[in-house]
Amino acid sequence: MGLVAIACGLIVALGALGASIGIAMVGSKYLESSARQPELIGPLQTKLFLIAGLIDAAFLIGVAIALLFAFVKPFGA
């Protein structure tokens, strides 16, 4: 049980780290491009929220997999 808990913690922690870095990079590029071309703020904002949602969805899939490993034990006892 101890190794499963460590693995679940790593899945969640590394997923959160990757998602936060990804959203930070997307946000910084959005600010950079909207400062360069202010007339494109609307379409860029739509794309920003779409990509941020997809990045966050990947993290939530990782959390679901960690919960699967923690409670269901798909690989036996």
Phi, psi and omega per residue, in radians:
M1 nan -0.522 -3.096
G2 -1.137 -0.735 -3.142
L3 -1.220 -0.554 3.090
V4 -1.154 -0.700 3.120
A5 -1.142 -0.702 3.098
I6 -1.136 -0.743 3.132
A7 -1.116 -0.728 3.111
C8 -1.126 -0.706 3.091
G9 -1.105 -0.705 3.103
L10 -1.168 -0.687 3.119
I11 -1.056 -0.824 -3.105
V12 -1.215 -0.764 -3.080
A13 -1.155 -0.812 -3.127
L14 -1.233 -0.576 3.054
G15 -1.140 -0.716 3.101
A16 -1.164 -0.681 3.109
L17 -1.104 -0.818 3.131
G18 -1.128 -0.709 3.136
A19 -1.166 -0.704 -3.134
S20 -1.195 -0.670 3.083
I21 -1.159 -0.732 3.128
G22 -1.105 -0.773 3.141
I23 -1.191 -0.619 3.090
A24 -1.135 -0.710 3.123
M25 -1.166 -0.746 3.125
V26 -1.125 -0.737 3.128
G27 -1.126 -0.692 3.135
S28 -1.193 -0.672 3.098
K29 -1.203 -0.574 3.074
Y30 -1.125 -0.809 3.133
L31 -1.107 -0.690 3.131
E32 -1.124 -0.795 -3.094
S33 -1.309 -0.552 3.100
S34 -1.293 -0.479 3.042
A35 -1.268 -0.552 -3.139
R36 -1.320 -0.712 -3.124
Q37 -2.311 1.533 -3.071
P38 -1.133 -0.381 -3.131
E39 -1.267 -0.220 -3.140
L40 -1.770 0.283 -3.076
I41 -1.087 -0.728 -3.114
G42 -1.060 -0.992 3.119
P43 -1.111 -0.613 3.130
L44 -1.182 -0.634 3.140
Q45 -1.166 -0.670 3.088
T46 -1.067 -0.796 3.133
K47 -1.167 -0.612 3.101
L48 -1.055 -0.844 -3.114
F49 -1.184 -0.589 3.099
L50 -1.135 -0.856 -3.129
I51 -1.165 -0.694 3.111
A52 -1.108 -0.654 3.080
G53 -1.150 -0.688 3.110
L54 -1.181 -0.680 3.095
I55 -1.123 -0.749 3.133
D56 -1.191 -0.585 3.099
A57 -1.142 -0.640 3.098
A58 -1.107 -0.684 3.079
F59 -1.126 -0.746 -3.127
L60 -1.169 -0.545 3.040
I61 -1.136 -0.689 3.069
G62 -1.097 -0.692 3.085
V63 -1.120 -0.711 3.119
A64 -1.118 -0.689 3.098
I65 -1.154 -0.688 3.094
A66 -1.103 -0.727 3.093
L67 -1.141 -0.624 3.076
L68 -1.074 -0.818 3.125
F69 -1.132 -0.622 -3.058
A70 -1.288 -0.684 -2.983
F71 -1.910 -0.513 -3.046
V72 -1.681 -0.547 -3.108
K73 0.980 1.260 -3.043
P74 -1.232 -0.241 -3.096
F75 -1.840 0.455 3.092
G76 1.627 -2.968 -3.100
A77 -1.376 nan nan
